[in-house]
Amino acid sequence: MLQLDKLVLTEPGFRLVADFSVPMGARVAIIGPSGAGKSTLLNAIAGFVQPEAGRVLWQGQDLASLSPGERPVTILFQDQNLFPHLTIMQNLALGLSPRLRPTPEQLEQVAQALARTGLAELGNRRPAELSGGQAGRVALARALLRARPLLLLDEPFAALGPALKADMLAMVAEVADATGATVLMVTHDPKDAQRLGGQTILVADGTAQPPEDTARLFANPPKALADYLG
């Protein structure tokens, strides 16, 4: 279980509080106005933002002492975090062998992840040679390889068209099913939240609200969500 225990995040002119838990295996969208703190919340869970107060716990363990690389987290950003000078296969191998000295077994794992995400023929290309959808698939292949229990998505598919975005969200579900990951996904698009299913966290007015059933939340939105949706 992921628990945000009386968490307080502050920046100049900004304050966000969160006090709730997310069960293992949940798929949770995070929605709210621009600047409300959605990405900051993910970055705090990942270890890139230090809280002013409160704790981030996973399975009862306080993550405060762990660096981002040590946390049980894979996070995907809009730029997909791919190294431009490495091939796709090398980018994926980094997830298993940080010194880029993968064993034959690890190379086989990479090949399987490429095949599973429809990239079997693209392993020798570099990121600049990929489309946006292909880059998204690489990022998801890396998440599959890392198999961390928390998968955080900070609008990695925002630049994609509706049909391709729907494909990527279906692949997120496949990766989550394969790894058992708990998924938290920042989005500005209510359709994305509904496609993800599960629950939604509303971030507005300085508070990240506890997760609610997505269908029920959108059927009867509180004022902050109704104002955001227009």
RAHUFEN-V192732 format. One record per backbone hydrogen bond with DSSP energy under -0.5 kcal/mol. CO is the residue of the C=O (numbers start at 1). NH is the residue of the N-H. If there is no record, write none. Layout:
# RAHUFEN-V192732
co=CO nh=NH
co=CO nh=NH
This chain:
# RAHUFEN-V192732
co=1 nh=3
co=1 nh=59
co=2 nh=22
co=3 nh=5
co=3 nh=57
co=4 nh=6
co=4 nh=20
co=5 nh=55
co=7 nh=18
co=8 nh=52
co=8 nh=53
co=9 nh=16
co=11 nh=14
co=14 nh=11
co=16 nh=9
co=17 nh=208
co=18 nh=7
co=20 nh=4
co=22 nh=2
co=23 nh=26
co=26 nh=28
co=26 nh=183
co=27 nh=199
co=28 nh=185
co=29 nh=201
co=30 nh=187
co=31 nh=203
co=33 nh=36
co=37 nh=41
co=38 nh=42
co=39 nh=43
co=40 nh=44
co=41 nh=45
co=42 nh=46
co=43 nh=47
co=43 nh=48
co=43 nh=49
co=53 nh=8
co=55 nh=5
co=55 nh=57
co=56 nh=63
co=57 nh=3
co=58 nh=61
co=61 nh=58
co=63 nh=66
co=67 nh=70
co=67 nh=71
co=68 nh=71
co=71 nh=73
co=72 nh=150
co=74 nh=152
co=76 nh=154
co=77 nh=80
co=79 nh=82
co=82 nh=84
co=83 nh=86
co=86 nh=127
co=87 nh=91
co=88 nh=92
co=89 nh=93
co=90 nh=94
co=91 nh=95
co=92 nh=95
co=93 nh=96
co=93 nh=97
co=97 nh=100
co=103 nh=107
co=104 nh=108
co=105 nh=109
co=106 nh=110
co=107 nh=111
co=108 nh=112
co=109 nh=113
co=110 nh=114
co=111 nh=115
co=112 nh=116
co=113 nh=117
co=114 nh=119
co=114 nh=120
co=115 nh=118
co=119 nh=122
co=122 nh=125
co=123 nh=89
co=125 nh=88
co=126 nh=129
co=127 nh=130
co=131 nh=135
co=132 nh=136
co=133 nh=137
co=134 nh=138
co=135 nh=139
co=136 nh=140
co=137 nh=141
co=138 nh=142
co=139 nh=143
co=140 nh=144
co=141 nh=145
co=142 nh=146
co=143 nh=147
co=149 nh=182
co=150 nh=74
co=150 nh=152
co=151 nh=184
co=152 nh=76
co=152 nh=154
co=153 nh=155
co=153 nh=186
co=155 nh=158
co=157 nh=160
co=161 nh=165
co=162 nh=166
co=163 nh=167
co=164 nh=168
co=165 nh=169
co=166 nh=170
co=167 nh=171
co=168 nh=172
co=169 nh=173
co=170 nh=174
co=171 nh=175
co=172 nh=176
co=173 nh=177
co=174 nh=178
co=175 nh=179
co=176 nh=180
co=176 nh=181
co=181 nh=183
co=182 nh=151
co=183 nh=28
co=184 nh=153
co=185 nh=30
co=186 nh=155
co=188 nh=190
co=189 nh=192
co=189 nh=193
co=190 nh=194
co=191 nh=195
co=192 nh=196
co=193 nh=197
co=198 nh=214
co=199 nh=29
co=200 nh=202
co=200 nh=212
co=201 nh=31
co=201 nh=203
co=202 nh=204
co=202 nh=209
co=204 nh=207
co=206 nh=17
co=207 nh=204
co=207 nh=209
co=208 nh=19
co=212 nh=200
co=213 nh=217
co=214 nh=218
co=215 nh=219
co=216 nh=220
co=218 nh=221
co=222 nh=226
co=223 nh=227
co=224 nh=228
co=225 nh=229
co=226 nh=230
